[in-house]
Amino acid sequence: MSNTDFQSYKPSNPWRKPMSNITWGFVFTVMTFNFLSLQYVLPTIGVGLLYIGFRDLHEENKELNIAWIFSIINMVVHVLGLIYVNTPLNVNFKNNVIMILILTAFQVSFLLIFRKGLKKVFEKADAIPSKDPILGVIIWRIVILILVIEELGSIWFIYVPVILFYFYNFRSLYKLGDDLSDIKFKNSDETVRLKSKKHVLEYMIGCAFIVILCILGSNHIRLDSTEFISPKASGTRDTLMNMGFPEAILKDISDDEVDMLKDAIYVDVSSELLKFKEYGAYNTIEKPGKSNLKTTIIYVELKDSRMYAIEYFQWLSGSAYWHDGFTISSLENLELINGRLLYEKNGTSYSAAIPRLKNEMVSQSDWSGDEYQSSKVSGAVNYPFGSDRQRGYVFYKLNIRKNVWLGSNLLNYIHYSNPFRSPYEETERKNLMFSDKLRQHYTNFRTKAYREANK
């Protein structure tokens, strides 16, 4: 750096600090970096820097005072954004285009007011700025809006020039403080600056506290539970047990559901222990750890060749307090009948409907890229704090296509040992194919026609 450059950065330039805070504030807020949670951390710092910067300049003229008010509104908007991102509002009210339009309009208005305020500062001092970087930032923000709406942001030969233009404009805005160095500045006293910094620190701590509250509240689902009384023995239950239906599981199935299986001719049972890693702990999935979920699928074929399945799961160790999720998929059409969560608390057994239990057709791609339709059942799993014997089941019918003798089902189960994740998402809709939080139970079923042909 030359001696001339060094002199332009010396502390005697009273504009340097507020312009630096404002520049970095806009850098951190007009564009987000979606990794390592920087999309939340940097904007929180950014809105604080904007407040401090405009607090120092707000007495210069009316427009810069309005810009300071905008920085306060910006802090409020950021808090509302954090609440939105970390609660089910993020899923229930998802209209990205409208939100982007509103935020862009706010940011452009903010920049226009800032630009007009600086323009008046130069005019009053009868000075001319070397560049107009704020106009460049406004143009950049509008270009980003167009790229997002048209979904062109992933094209590299468009993305790279836009990013370079982004850094060029903010570098120019940062250096604009040099053009202001000879202009008188109504400097805030040190007491006011310290109060501003204190307010920003309190704001950041408050943001962290709000995010934690939202995460804790959103990732623990409250169940509408009723007391569960084990059904009495019946002829159908005895018949199913004689065919190999596990007695302990049969005790959790309602009478109405058992009655649907009264014409059973075949029962096939398959179990697997799904072993999860605890947060921060190391253990291989081959060895049971502290969180072990036993999954059992029971295929029941009736006299008229109808096929029913019960996907049963029970926590042998560990627990599901923080919004787990599952999906059950098959090439055959799955017709959902019912699904329940069961648990005990203070010596009493309870039952509740599985939250967000759905049955839908989804489009998927195979390894070659070809799309196909598959049937999927999905839901969330969550139990009250202090409960034990946590378990549940999904009961559904397999509408097997004509001339199909063999088939398969896949259970995907996603487990979280803590609530700390952002943004909020419905766990069962996450794609965590290569994550330690996902375990799978794959099973095959065979129809009567197959069994008779392979005696």
KEMARTI-522845 format. One record per residue (C-alpha): x, y, z. Coordinates in Angstrom, 2 decimals, m for minus. Example, Ala and Ser with C-alpha at 12.3 -4.5 7.8 and 13.67 -1.06 7.14 Angstrom:
residues 2
<bami <12.30; m4.50; 7.80>>
<bami <13.67; m1.06; 7.14>>
This chain:
residues 455
<bami <0.00; 0.00; 0.00>>
<bami <1.39; 3.42; m0.97>>
<bami <1.86; 6.29; 1.47>>
<bami <m1.02; 8.11; m0.21>>
<bami <m3.33; 5.14; 0.36>>
<bami <m2.24; 4.93; 3.97>>
<bami <m3.06; 8.59; 4.57>>
<bami <m6.56; 8.12; 3.17>>
<bami <m7.21; 5.42; 5.79>>
<bami <m5.93; 7.30; 8.79>>
<bami <m8.33; 7.78; 11.70>>
<bami <m8.53; 11.57; 11.17>>
<bami <m11.12; 10.92; 8.46>>
<bami <m14.35; 11.01; 10.54>>
<bami <m16.37; 9.48; 7.71>>
<bami <m14.26; 6.34; 7.53>>
<bami <m15.83; 4.46; 10.45>>
<bami <m19.55; 5.05; 9.67>>
<bami <m19.01; 4.39; 5.95>>
<bami <m17.14; 1.19; 6.78>>
<bami <m19.96; 0.02; 9.08>>
<bami <m22.60; 0.85; 6.47>>
<bami <m20.68; m0.87; 3.66>>
<bami <m20.13; m4.08; 5.60>>
<bami <m23.73; m3.89; 6.84>>
<bami <m25.07; m3.90; 3.29>>
<bami <m22.54; m6.57; 2.23>>
<bami <m23.89; m8.91; 4.91>>
<bami <m27.58; m8.19; 4.32>>
<bami <m28.21; m7.79; 0.57>>
<bami <m26.66; m11.19; m0.20>>
<bami <m26.68; m14.36; 1.89>>
<bami <m24.07; m17.12; 2.08>>
<bami <m25.86; m20.44; 2.63>>
<bami <m23.28; m22.49; 4.50>>
<bami <m22.12; m22.88; 8.10>>
<bami <m25.25; m20.96; 9.20>>
<bami <m23.73; m17.75; 7.79>>
<bami <m27.11; m16.97; 6.20>>
<bami <m28.31; m16.15; 9.74>>
<bami <m25.14; m14.97; 11.50>>
<bami <m23.90; m12.46; 8.91>>
<bami <m27.26; m10.66; 8.36>>
<bami <m27.64; m10.34; 12.15>>
<bami <m24.23; m8.66; 12.31>>
<bami <m25.06; m6.67; 9.18>>
<bami <m28.25; m5.06; 10.47>>
<bami <m26.35; m4.11; 13.64>>
<bami <m23.56; m2.45; 11.62>>
<bami <m26.13; m0.54; 9.54>>
<bami <m27.74; 0.77; 12.71>>
<bami <m24.38; 1.93; 14.16>>
<bami <m23.30; 3.50; 10.87>>
<bami <m26.49; 5.42; 10.24>>
<bami <m26.69; 6.40; 13.93>>
<bami <m23.43; 8.29; 13.38>>
<bami <m24.74; 10.01; 10.22>>
<bami <m28.36; 10.68; 11.09>>
<bami <m27.82; 14.35; 12.02>>
<bami <m26.24; 15.24; 8.67>>
<bami <m29.54; 15.74; 6.84>>
<bami <m33.16; 14.62; 6.70>>
<bami <m32.54; 11.74; 4.27>>
<bami <m29.77; 10.21; 6.36>>
<bami <m32.02; 10.47; 9.41>>
<bami <m34.72; 8.58; 7.47>>
<bami <m32.05; 6.03; 6.52>>
<bami <m31.31; 5.58; 10.23>>
<bami <m35.03; 4.93; 10.84>>
<bami <m34.90; 2.40; 7.98>>
<bami <m32.00; 0.67; 9.76>>
<bami <m34.18; 0.31; 12.86>>
<bami <m37.05; m1.09; 10.76>>
<bami <m34.48; m3.38; 9.15>>
<bami <m33.60; m4.81; 12.57>>
<bami <m37.28; m5.53; 13.26>>
<bami <m37.73; m7.12; 9.82>>
<bami <m34.68; m9.31; 10.46>>
<bami <m36.13; m10.58; 13.76>>
<bami <m39.42; m11.39; 12.02>>
<bami <m37.41; m13.22; 9.34>>
<bami <m35.62; m15.31; 11.97>>
<bami <m38.97; m16.23; 13.54>>
<bami <m40.39; m17.14; 10.14>>
<bami <m37.41; m19.31; 9.16>>
<bami <m37.28; m21.24; 12.44>>
<bami <m40.98; m22.04; 12.89>>
<bami <m43.66; m23.92; 10.87>>
<bami <m44.52; m20.58; 9.23>>
<bami <m41.64; m21.43; 6.94>>
<bami <m43.65; m24.41; 5.64>>
<bami <m47.25; m23.25; 6.03>>
<bami <m46.85; m19.86; 4.34>>
<bami <m44.29; m20.46; 1.64>>
<bami <m44.46; m17.91; m1.15>>
<bami <m40.86; m17.06; m1.95>>
<bami <m41.60; m14.77; m4.89>>
<bami <m43.82; m12.41; m2.87>>
<bami <m41.33; m12.32; 0.01>>
<bami <m38.40; m11.62; m2.32>>
<bami <m40.35; m8.82; m4.02>>
<bami <m41.19; m7.19; m0.67>>
<bami <m37.63; m7.48; 0.68>>
<bami <m36.15; m6.18; m2.58>>
<bami <m38.50; m3.18; m2.55>>
<bami <m37.48; m2.43; 1.04>>
<bami <m33.73; m2.75; 0.32>>
<bami <m33.92; m0.65; m2.85>>
<bami <m35.86; 2.06; m1.00>>
<bami <m33.27; 1.96; 1.79>>
<bami <m30.43; 2.36; m0.73>>
<bami <m32.20; 5.15; m2.62>>
<bami <m32.68; 7.17; 0.56>>
<bami <m29.03; 6.58; 1.53>>
<bami <m27.91; 7.66; m1.96>>
<bami <m30.00; 10.84; m1.80>>
<bami <m28.63; 11.65; 1.66>>
<bami <m25.00; 11.30; 0.51>>
<bami <m25.76; 13.31; m2.62>>
<bami <m26.96; 16.19; m0.45>>
<bami <m23.80; 15.95; 1.68>>
<bami <m21.64; 16.36; m1.46>>
<bami <m23.82; 19.15; m2.85>>
<bami <m23.68; 21.09; 0.41>>
<bami <m19.87; 20.88; 0.38>>
<bami <m19.77; 21.70; m3.36>>
<bami <m17.91; 18.42; m3.95>>
<bami <m18.27; 15.67; m6.57>>
<bami <m17.94; 11.95; m5.69>>
<bami <m15.58; 9.92; m7.84>>
<bami <m18.19; 7.17; m8.40>>
<bami <m21.83; 6.32; m7.72>>
<bami <m21.51; 2.85; m6.17>>
<bami <m24.93; 2.93; m4.47>>
<bami <m26.61; 3.12; m7.88>>
<bami <m24.53; 0.09; m8.87>>
<bami <m25.72; m1.81; m5.79>>
<bami <m29.35; m0.94; m6.62>>
<bami <m28.92; m2.20; m10.20>>
<bami <m27.22; m5.35; m8.86>>
<bami <m30.12; m6.00; m6.46>>
<bami <m32.69; m5.69; m9.25>>
<bami <m30.63; m8.03; m11.48>>
<bami <m30.55; m10.59; m8.64>>
<bami <m34.34; m10.35; m8.35>>
<bami <m34.72; m11.12; m12.06>>
<bami <m32.29; m14.03; m11.89>>
<bami <m34.12; m15.55; m8.90>>
<bami <m37.54; m15.24; m10.52>>
<bami <m36.29; m16.64; m13.84>>
<bami <m34.20; m19.33; m12.03>>
<bami <m30.99; m18.35; m13.84>>
<bami <m28.76; m18.00; m10.79>>
<bami <m27.18; m21.45; m11.19>>
<bami <m25.74; m20.71; m14.65>>
<bami <m22.05; m20.06; m14.02>>
<bami <m21.39; m17.58; m16.85>>
<bami <m24.22; m15.44; m15.44>>
<bami <m23.46; m16.05; m11.77>>
<bami <m19.72; m15.19; m11.90>>
<bami <m20.05; m11.69; m13.48>>
<bami <m22.89; m10.86; m11.07>>
<bami <m20.72; m11.80; m8.07>>
<bami <m17.77; m9.77; m9.41>>
<bami <m20.07; m6.78; m9.93>>
<bami <m21.28; m7.25; m6.33>>
<bami <m17.76; m7.02; m4.87>>
<bami <m16.77; m4.16; m7.20>>
<bami <m19.68; m1.97; m6.08>>
<bami <m19.13; m2.56; m2.38>>
<bami <m15.41; m1.94; m2.70>>
<bami <m16.29; 1.38; m4.38>>
<bami <m18.79; 2.18; m1.62>>
<bami <m16.14; 1.48; 1.01>>
<bami <m13.68; 3.84; m0.72>>
<bami <m16.36; 6.55; m1.00>>
<bami <m15.33; 7.52; 2.52>>
<bami <m12.13; 8.93; 1.00>>
<bami <m14.15; 11.38; m1.13>>
<bami <m15.86; 12.58; 2.06>>
<bami <m12.65; 13.08; 4.04>>
<bami <m12.52; 16.88; 3.53>>
<bami <m16.22; 17.43; 4.30>>
<bami <m17.21; 18.51; 7.80>>
<bami <m18.92; 15.83; 9.85>>
<bami <m21.27; 16.17; 12.84>>
<bami <m19.47; 13.56; 14.84>>
<bami <m21.38; 11.74; 17.62>>
<bami <m19.72; 11.85; 21.02>>
<bami <m18.16; 8.69; 22.41>>
<bami <m20.99; 8.14; 24.91>>
<bami <m23.58; 7.94; 22.11>>
<bami <m21.39; 5.52; 20.15>>
<bami <m20.92; 3.27; 23.13>>
<bami <m24.69; 3.22; 23.72>>
<bami <m25.25; 2.30; 20.06>>
<bami <m22.79; m0.58; 20.30>>
<bami <m24.41; m1.72; 23.54>>
<bami <m27.85; m1.69; 21.92>>
<bami <m26.56; m3.71; 18.97>>
<bami <m24.93; m6.26; 21.29>>
<bami <m28.19; m6.59; 23.22>>
<bami <m30.03; m6.96; 19.91>>
<bami <m27.74; m9.79; 18.77>>
<bami <m28.12; m11.61; 22.08>>
<bami <m31.89; m11.14; 21.79>>
<bami <m31.84; m12.58; 18.25>>
<bami <m29.97; m15.65; 19.48>>
<bami <m32.46; m16.07; 22.35>>
<bami <m35.45; m15.76; 19.99>>
<bami <m33.97; m18.31; 17.58>>
<bami <m33.36; m20.79; 20.42>>
<bami <m36.95; m20.37; 21.67>>
<bami <m38.33; m20.87; 18.15>>
<bami <m36.21; m23.99; 17.60>>
<bami <m37.17; m25.53; 20.93>>
<bami <m40.86; m24.76; 20.45>>
<bami <m41.07; m25.82; 16.81>>
<bami <m39.11; m29.09; 16.96>>
<bami <m41.14; m30.63; 19.76>>
<bami <m44.67; m31.56; 18.68>>
<bami <m47.45; m31.70; 21.26>>
<bami <m49.65; m34.77; 20.88>>
<bami <m53.41; m34.93; 21.38>>
<bami <m53.20; m38.10; 23.46>>
<bami <m55.85; m40.30; 25.03>>
<bami <m55.47; m43.13; 27.52>>
<bami <m54.81; m46.44; 25.82>>
<bami <m56.46; m49.64; 27.09>>
<bami <m55.13; m52.90; 25.67>>
<bami <m57.75; m54.77; 23.62>>
<bami <m59.15; m58.05; 24.92>>
<bami <m58.31; m61.43; 23.44>>
<bami <m60.35; m62.67; 20.47>>
<bami <m60.48; m65.54; 18.04>>
<bami <m58.93; m63.47; 15.26>>
<bami <m56.05; m62.41; 17.53>>
<bami <m55.39; m66.03; 18.51>>
<bami <m55.40; m67.09; 14.84>>
<bami <m52.94; m64.36; 13.89>>
<bami <m50.62; m65.28; 16.78>>
<bami <m50.68; m68.93; 15.69>>
<bami <m49.54; m67.78; 12.23>>
<bami <m46.56; m65.94; 13.72>>
<bami <m47.95; m62.46; 14.36>>
<bami <m45.92; m61.10; 17.38>>
<bami <m48.15; m61.07; 20.48>>
<bami <m46.63; m57.88; 21.93>>
<bami <m47.36; m55.97; 18.71>>
<bami <m50.84; m57.44; 18.36>>
<bami <m51.73; m55.99; 21.79>>
<bami <m51.15; m52.48; 20.42>>
<bami <m53.41; m52.92; 17.37>>
<bami <m57.05; m51.82; 17.69>>
<bami <m59.99; m54.23; 17.39>>
<bami <m61.22; m52.56; 14.18>>
<bami <m57.88; m53.07; 12.51>>
<bami <m57.57; m56.67; 13.70>>
<bami <m61.07; m57.39; 12.35>>
<bami <m59.84; m56.39; 8.88>>
<bami <m57.39; m59.32; 9.09>>
<bami <m59.90; m62.01; 10.10>>
<bami <m59.54; m63.90; 6.80>>
<bami <m55.74; m64.09; 7.02>>
<bami <m54.06; m67.12; 5.41>>
<bami <m50.42; m66.06; 5.69>>
<bami <m48.29; m63.86; 7.98>>
<bami <m44.69; m62.85; 7.24>>
<bami <m42.60; m60.97; 9.83>>
<bami <m39.29; m59.17; 9.34>>
<bami <m37.42; m57.16; 11.98>>
<bami <m34.28; m55.03; 12.05>>
<bami <m32.50; m52.94; 14.67>>
<bami <m31.80; m49.41; 13.44>>
<bami <m28.81; m47.99; 15.32>>
<bami <m28.32; m44.22; 15.47>>
<bami <m25.35; m42.15; 16.56>>
<bami <m25.82; m39.80; 19.47>>
<bami <m24.84; m36.16; 18.96>>
<bami <m21.10; m35.75; 19.41>>
<bami <m20.56; m39.47; 20.08>>
<bami <m18.62; m41.93; 17.99>>
<bami <m19.83; m45.43; 17.40>>
<bami <m20.16; m47.52; 14.30>>
<bami <m23.61; m48.47; 13.08>>
<bami <m22.65; m52.14; 13.46>>
<bami <m22.66; m51.82; 17.26>>
<bami <m25.76; m50.73; 19.18>>
<bami <m25.30; m47.32; 20.76>>
<bami <m27.55; m45.27; 23.00>>
<bami <m30.30; m44.83; 20.39>>
<bami <m31.70; m48.06; 18.97>>
<bami <m35.00; m48.35; 17.16>>
<bami <m36.42; m51.81; 16.44>>
<bami <m38.56; m51.88; 13.31>>
<bami <m40.83; m54.77; 12.40>>
<bami <m42.92; m55.10; 9.27>>
<bami <m45.72; m57.66; 9.21>>
<bami <m47.30; m58.70; 5.89>>
<bami <m50.73; m60.31; 6.17>>
<bami <m52.33; m61.92; 3.11>>
<bami <m56.08; m62.71; 3.07>>
<bami <m58.09; m65.43; 1.32>>
<bami <m59.08; m63.08; m1.51>>
<bami <m55.35; m62.23; m2.11>>
<bami <m55.60; m58.80; m0.50>>
<bami <m52.36; m57.84; 1.24>>
<bami <m52.08; m55.68; 4.38>>
<bami <m48.93; m54.47; 6.13>>
<bami <m48.15; m53.11; 9.57>>
<bami <m44.93; m51.13; 10.01>>
<bami <m44.20; m51.24; 13.74>>
<bami <m41.38; m49.39; 15.48>>
<bami <m40.24; m49.28; 19.11>>
<bami <m37.41; m47.47; 20.85>>
<bami <m35.41; m50.05; 22.79>>
<bami <m32.98; m47.38; 23.98>>
<bami <m32.97; m43.68; 23.34>>
<bami <m36.05; m41.57; 22.63>>
<bami <m37.75; m39.40; 20.03>>
<bami <m38.40; m35.99; 21.57>>
<bami <m37.26; m33.73; 18.75>>
<bami <m39.45; m34.21; 15.71>>
<bami <m38.31; m37.40; 13.97>>
<bami <m39.80; m38.36; 10.63>>
<bami <m40.37; m41.40; 8.42>>
<bami <m41.48; m42.42; 4.96>>
<bami <m42.71; m45.79; 3.69>>
<bami <m42.48; m46.30; m0.06>>
<bami <m43.24; m49.06; m2.54>>
<bami <m43.72; m49.59; m6.26>>
<bami <m47.18; m50.90; m5.35>>
<bami <m49.91; m48.47; m4.43>>
<bami <m50.11; m47.98; m0.66>>
<bami <m53.53; m47.29; 0.81>>
<bami <m53.15; m45.77; 4.29>>
<bami <m55.60; m47.03; 6.92>>
<bami <m54.30; m45.75; 10.24>>
<bami <m51.23; m44.86; 12.25>>
<bami <m50.74; m44.42; 16.01>>
<bami <m48.03; m43.47; 18.49>>
<bami <m48.08; m45.26; 21.85>>
<bami <m46.17; m44.58; 25.05>>
<bami <m46.34; m44.72; 28.82>>
<bami <m46.00; m41.89; 31.29>>
<bami <m46.38; m42.01; 35.07>>
<bami <m47.61; m45.59; 34.85>>
<bami <m50.40; m44.85; 32.35>>
<bami <m50.49; m45.93; 28.70>>
<bami <m51.40; m43.36; 26.04>>
<bami <m52.16; m43.33; 22.35>>
<bami <m52.11; m40.49; 19.81>>
<bami <m52.48; m40.06; 16.07>>
<bami <m49.21; m39.82; 14.16>>
<bami <m48.65; m36.12; 13.35>>
<bami <m48.84; m35.16; 9.66>>
<bami <m49.60; m38.74; 8.58>>
<bami <m50.08; m38.62; 4.81>>
<bami <m50.55; m40.96; 1.85>>
<bami <m49.51; m39.54; m1.52>>
<bami <m48.05; m40.32; m4.93>>
<bami <m44.62; m38.81; m5.55>>
<bami <m42.36; m38.52; m8.59>>
<bami <m38.91; m40.06; m8.25>>
<bami <m35.93; m40.69; m10.52>>
<bami <m34.01; m43.92; m10.86>>
<bami <m30.24; m44.26; m11.39>>
<bami <m30.59; m43.65; m15.13>>
<bami <m32.59; m40.44; m14.64>>
<bami <m35.95; m41.89; m15.70>>
<bami <m38.89; m40.64; m13.65>>
<bami <m41.53; m42.90; m12.17>>
<bami <m44.47; m42.58; m9.80>>
<bami <m44.35; m44.27; m6.41>>
<bami <m46.72; m44.41; m3.49>>
<bami <m45.49; m43.01; m0.19>>
<bami <m46.76; m42.85; 3.39>>
<bami <m45.08; m40.28; 5.61>>
<bami <m45.41; m38.82; 9.09>>
<bami <m43.66; m37.31; 12.10>>
<bami <m42.67; m39.08; 15.33>>
<bami <m42.48; m37.25; 18.64>>
<bami <m43.25; m38.20; 22.24>>
<bami <m43.82; m36.17; 25.42>>
<bami <m40.86; m35.51; 27.69>>
<bami <m40.50; m38.11; 30.42>>
<bami <m42.39; m40.81; 28.51>>
<bami <m41.13; m44.36; 28.09>>
<bami <m41.96; m47.47; 26.05>>
<bami <m42.11; m45.23; 23.01>>
<bami <m43.50; m47.07; 20.02>>
<bami <m45.95; m46.80; 17.16>>
<bami <m47.25; m48.36; 13.96>>
<bami <m48.60; m47.59; 10.51>>
<bami <m51.32; m49.84; 9.10>>
<bami <m51.88; m49.84; 5.35>>
<bami <m53.06; m51.93; 2.42>>
<bami <m50.89; m52.94; m0.53>>
<bami <m52.89; m52.68; m3.76>>
<bami <m50.78; m55.17; m5.71>>
<bami <m50.86; m54.98; m9.49>>
<bami <m52.10; m57.90; m11.53>>
<bami <m49.52; m60.63; m12.18>>
<bami <m47.13; m59.20; m9.57>>
<bami <m45.83; m62.01; m7.35>>
<bami <m43.01; m60.23; m5.54>>
<bami <m42.65; m56.77; m4.10>>
<bami <m40.71; m54.65; m1.65>>
<bami <m41.17; m51.88; 0.87>>
<bami <m38.66; m49.35; 2.15>>
<bami <m38.84; m47.56; 5.51>>
<bami <m36.74; m44.41; 5.82>>
<bami <m36.49; m43.19; 9.42>>
<bami <m34.79; m39.87; 10.32>>
<bami <m33.84; m39.34; 13.97>>
<bami <m32.60; m36.23; 15.77>>
<bami <m31.17; m36.40; 19.27>>
<bami <m31.43; m32.61; 19.74>>
<bami <m33.59; m29.78; 18.39>>
<bami <m30.87; m27.48; 17.06>>
<bami <m31.28; m27.20; 13.31>>
<bami <m32.22; m24.34; 11.04>>
<bami <m34.23; m23.57; 9.01>>
<bami <m37.34; m25.39; 10.22>>
<bami <m38.35; m28.27; 7.98>>
<bami <m40.79; m31.12; 8.23>>
<bami <m38.37; m33.93; 9.02>>
<bami <m40.12; m36.56; 6.92>>
<bami <m39.62; m34.39; 3.82>>
<bami <m35.87; m34.02; 4.23>>
<bami <m33.48; m35.67; 1.80>>
<bami <m30.71; m37.07; 4.03>>
<bami <m29.58; m40.01; 1.93>>
<bami <m25.96; m39.87; 3.12>>
<bami <m26.59; m38.64; 6.66>>
<bami <m25.94; m40.41; 9.97>>
<bami <m29.45; m39.37; 10.97>>
<bami <m31.08; m41.68; 8.40>>
<bami <m31.58; m45.42; 8.78>>
<bami <m33.48; m47.74; 6.44>>
<bami <m35.37; m51.02; 6.69>>
<bami <m35.85; m52.76; 3.36>>
<bami <m38.14; m55.82; 3.12>>
<bami <m39.65; m58.08; 0.47>>
<bami <m43.10; m59.66; 0.33>>
<bami <m44.25; m62.72; m1.59>>
<bami <m47.81; m63.41; m2.72>>
<bami <m49.69; m66.71; m2.55>>
<bami <m49.09; m67.26; m6.26>>
<bami <m45.32; m66.99; m5.77>>
<bami <m45.30; m69.31; m2.77>>
<bami <m47.32; m71.96; m4.58>>
<bami <m45.10; m71.74; m7.66>>
<bami <m41.96; m72.16; m5.56>>
<bami <m42.98; m75.00; m3.24>>
